[in-house]
Structure formats: C-alpha cells, structure tokens
Amino acid sequence: MSGLLLGEAIRYVAVGLVTFVVFVGVNAGLLAVANWAPGLVTSLAVAVASLVNFFGHACFTFRTRAIHAMVPGYVLLLLFNAGLAGIVVAVGVEHLGLSVAVANAVALVLVTLSSFLLMKYAIMAGSERSSR
C-alpha cells in the first residue's frame, strides 16, 4: 500500500470514528424519545452523520479544494447509504431476529466498505487536491 493511500486510509478511519459517534448519538437519542421504527431511525441517523462525514473527508481525508463539485455525487452516496442501512436494519430486526445493535453493526460494515471505495474512486477522484 502506497504512503498516500495508507495516509488516506488512516484519515478515513479517523473521520469514520467521529462520524460513528455522531451516528450513535443521533440513533440512541431518536430511539429514546421517538416511537419510530428502527429502520427509519437508522436512516435518519445516517443522514445526519453523513454531513459530518462529507466535510471531514473532503477537508481532511482526501484534502480536496472543489467541495462544491463533489456535492451531487455525495448526495447520491448519502441516499444510497441511508437506504442501504435502513433496509439492512429493517430486514435484520424484523425478519432475521437480530437486535437493533447487531443489525446496525452489519449496516455499518457494509456502508463503510462501499463508501470508501465510492468516495475514493468515484466521488472525490476527479476533485482537485490541495498540496497539504
């Protein structure tokens, strides 16, 4: 693994950890105060955490300058991730008998893997990088 790719991967994980904390906070908060289905709560938590994720990756992980050029692709990724996570949690809880926590863990792994690849090679691939 090249030094640049390794550095991006390390920064990606760091931003991911912050994103995860935001996701857990929103998810737990909504589950505590709202009587909504776990799949819906997960989708909303993914959407909120994705805002943190976008700016963290654009400014820190991939160090891009043209953030505005990435917004359309990232919005599509956000919709894909929110839908994927919501479906995984709904199916896991309602049909497979998983706990909400386990279903969210499965969704987290799937969303993280697909997001890194899509962000690196599609969404942020053509953006201008800074010299930092």
C-alpha angles and dihedrals in degrees: 000000000000121000092248093051092045091051091049091048092052092048089046090056092047093052088043091057092053089046090050092054090052091047093050092047095050093042094049092043094052093044089051097049106025129060093218131137114270092239092056092046090050092050091051092046090051090051093052094043090048091066090059089044095052097052093040093054096040095049103029114018102040096014096218128176101198099065093155091060091058097050098089093051092044092050088055090048090049092052091046093049095045091049094044093049093045092049094046091050094044093049093042095050102034102036108020098038095236120154116251089250094053093045090050090050091054090047091048093055093048094046093046095051096045093043096054092051095044094045095046099042104028118016102036099022096094097039121111111255124216122237094241 
